[in-house]
Amino acid sequence: MGLSSVLVPYASYLRVYEPLAAFPEPERGRWYRYAAAGAERTAQDELRQSLADLLPVPPVPVPVHESPDAFVAVVDGVTHICPWRTRLRGWLALEELTEEFPTAVLDAVLPKVVREQAEADFAAWRAEKPENADARPWIRSATWHVPVRWFTLFDDSEREYEPAGAGESKQPVMRYRTPMVQARRRTARGLRVLKDSLEEGALIDGLVDVGRWLEEFHPRSLVELDYGGLVHVISPERLAEDHSATDVADALAALRDGDGDRAGEAYERLTDRWRAVRELQYAS
């Protein structure tokens, strides 16, 4: 059942790290002190807390309080912050679940009374302050795959792959990271190519949505695509050979040149790779 993937760590993440200057006071000061304290927080830390909330009966699908934690990245001497905002993301994820799965399936995982209380809490929170109504998360996630549109934001030269060290506890890492200006530029170029070459559809709509999300952040932010827990289900050999951003760039270049066959070949490489990953969620 696909819903089970919500409860396991096989997810990828698209994150925005904003410079400290992007945050208003007193939040800026709090993040400055947080980063200066050097308390390294990882995706595994966030995951452990999220899974712990699902153990009680009834489960807690959305944290009672907003997370005070964030990911920190220091690049060229500039400190960037990516707030977890776990509570907000929980509410948004619950909205997506109610649209994606039948009521009977949802009732088996999250009782109706639990969902209704979470929905009421979200509505009250949005009405509490004007800025809450349009709040957006700094992190997006996808289970059992990386959405094709996310790769549009990156170049293969920005790819970082670190396999797990032999006999060490170090976790494998697969990620891309780029300046916001580059992510926005590539998104705009990709949209122009797709709109000139294809009919309106999910691929274009998805990239439009990502582009609008990026516009919400400071222009000197960093954008990161992290394979997250997927590195534990994809073999090291396949990770080493995975150049999905190149495949997306090749497909877009071929479409721009009017070469449908070459675009189809690049897209087929991409879809075959991620179809194999998605099928793992049904393996026993």
Protein Blocks (a to p, Z undefined) as FASTA:
>chain_A
ZZlmmmpcbdcdddddddfklpccfklmmmmmmmmnopacdfklmmmmmmmmmmpccddf
bafbdcfbdcdddeehiacdddfklmmmmmmmmmmmmmmpcfklmmmmmgfklmmmmmmm
mmmmmmmpmklmmgccfbdcdehiacfklmmmpcfklpccddddehiabdcdddddddfk
lmmmmmmmmmmmmmmmmccdfklmmmmmmmmmmmmpcfkbccdddekjmlmmgcfklmmm
pcfklmmmmmmmmmmnopaklmmmmmmmmmmmmmmmmmmmmpZZ
